[in-house]
Amino acid sequence: MRMLGIFIWIALGAVILWFFTLNLNQYVTIYLFSRVYENVNLVTVIFISLFIGVIVGALLLSSQIVKSKSEAASVRKQNKKLHKELEGLRNLSIDEIPDTETQIKSSDAL
């Protein structure tokens, strides 16, 4: 499976390089807010746009990862608390358990 992933990344890189070579001599004018950049290489614009997109995506993904880890930590804490409570209930003697909780109702028996 790992080899397939590596092959896909190599193929994707080759397609991107092929696309860049097709547009090496293309120049564009960029209007960014109030500034104008003339005769900027199209490959440079695409590369910078891709880089900014990856950075923004990584920041958004990292916030989701932090949120998931904090949820997992709270679930582990609750699990530990319930585990301690269960161990405490297992160690109770039969005389300490209230009778109302141990009686089986006739509808539950069926």
N, C-alpha and C positions, 0 to 999 in steps of 0.2 A: 504494500500500500504506500509506503514511504517513497519507493522508487517512482510510482505513478505520480505522486505529488511533485517530486523533483522534475520529472519529465514535463509536466504541465507548466511549471514555473519557467523552465528553459524555453519551451515553445512560446510562452507568452512574452518572454524577453526578446526572443528572435523576431516576433511580430512587431513589437514596439520599435526595435532597432530598424527593421525594414521600413516602418512608417516614417520614422525620423529621417532616414536617408532619402525618401521620396520628397520630403519637404525641406531639404537643406537650403535651397536657394529662395525660399519664400520669406518675404518680409511683410510685416503688418504694422499698422499704427494703433496704439493703445491709448484710450481715453480713460484714465484712472482718476476718479473724483475730479479735481480741477487741473490736473497735470496731463500733458500730452507727450507720449513717447513715440517718436517716429522711427521707422525702419528698424524695428525689433525683429530678430530672427524668430520665425514661427516655432521652431523646435525649442527655443528657449522659453517661449511663452507656454507651450504645452508642458514642458518639464516643470516649470515653476508652478503652474496650475495643479499638476499632478502631485507635486510635493506638498503644497498647501492643503490639498484635499486629504492626503494621507495623514498629515499632522492633525487636522480637525477631526477626522475619523478616529484616530488613536485617542485623542482627548475625550471624545464622546464615549468610546468603548471603555476607557479607563474609569470613567465615572460609573458606568454600569458594573464593572468588575468590583469596584470598591463597594457599591451598594450590595451586590450579591455576597461579598465576603462578610459584610456587617450583618446581613440577614442570617447567613450560615452560623456566625458566631452567636447570635442571639438564640437560634434554634438549638445549638449545642449546649448553651447555658441552661435553657429550659429543659432539655433532655437530661442533663446532669441532675437538675433539681428533681425531676420526676423519678429518675432512677434512685436517688437517695430516699425519696418518699416511698417508693415501692419496696426498697430494702427494709425500711423501717416497718412497713406493714407486714412483710414476711416474717419479721422477728417477733411480732406480737404473739402472745400465747392465746390459746382459744378462749380462755376466761376473760381476756381483756376486750374481745370483739363484741360490740353491742349485738343483741339478738335480732333487732329489726333489720339489720343489713344482711344477715345470713339466712333468713327465711326465704324459701323458694315459693313463689306464687304458683298457683295451679296453672295459670296460662303460660308461664315460662317453662314448665315441665313438659308440656306437649310440644 
